[in-house]
Amino acid sequence: MLKPGPDHPITLEPARSRWRAFFAGHVIADSDDALILSEAGHDPVVYFPREDVGMEYMSRQDKVTHCPYKGDASYYTILMDGEFAENAVWSYEAPYEAMEPITGRLAFDRAKGVEVYPVDDAAVNPHHRSEPASVDEVVRHTDSGDGRSQAERWEPDAGTPGQEEGGVR
């Protein structure tokens, strides 16, 4: 076992944005809790929490590799819509102590056809990390029990396409 240091730096940091993995036309991982591992001499690797990965598309393989800095990696093959990427996913189930934060997380091999990319969280999940919207206004417009709204009727803010005045004709 070797420890990361000045001769072989390895850093782990929380991703600053949401990340996705895409294979065979499908998002197979989507997380706002990814970790980025940067290791000397290698491209950065995104590690996804297992609960944010579509494990139903993964098949555990017998392949195991060893990294003197991280430990033993287990591999998975992806099968999606008749397409597969053999040993395209790896995970350190019991990494060395210095790499403990990646325990059980999954990384994807881009060279095997898996696209891994950042996503603007606000664009795909506009209410994430924000305060819940107030429901007071919606509740006021519901039936109070006597068949009438509890507030004035909202004016429509959209018309019917192709009809200047809106409405059904």
Beta strands, then each sheet from edge to edge (+ up, - down):
strand 1: 10-14
strand 2: 18-23
strand 3: 26-31
strand 4: 35-39
strand 5: 45-47
strand 6: 58-67
strand 7: 71-80
strand 8: 83-91
strand 9: 106-108
strand 10: 115-119
sheet 1: 1+ 4- 5+
sheet 2: 3+ 2- 10+
sheet 3: 6+ 7- 8+ 9-
end
